[in-house]
Amino acid sequence: MKKIVALLMVVLFVALGFAACGGGERDEALVGSWQWDVLSTYQYTFNADGTGERNADGDPAWSSTFSWSTSGDTLRINPRGSRNESWTYSVDGDVLHLSGYAEYSYNRIG
């Protein structure tokens, strides 16, 4: 009986470990499209399924698709074919604030 209980405990800890290593949280407040400023073409779109796209007319090096997740106040963006990014973020109404490499504010456009 002790062996069965010990085996069940091992299985439980392994299952909890896999659950903890999941894809991260998704902050639903981020879902939608955001533009850097009124005259800017720099835009992020965050989809509810953890994928997204960023676009900048005239700057193909910045435009890409990505996956994203959040943990606390940290936003992780993983662009396809580029280095991963980590930002401190907050959403204040229709304004997304990002800080890390620099500080940016984006306005919700959709």
Secondary structure, DSSP 8 states (H G I E B T S, - for coil): -HHHHHHHHHHHHHHHHHHHTSS-B--GGG-EEEESSTT---EEEE-TTSEEEEE-TT-TTT-EEEEEEEETTEEEEEETTS--EEEEEEEETTEEEEESSSEEEEEE--
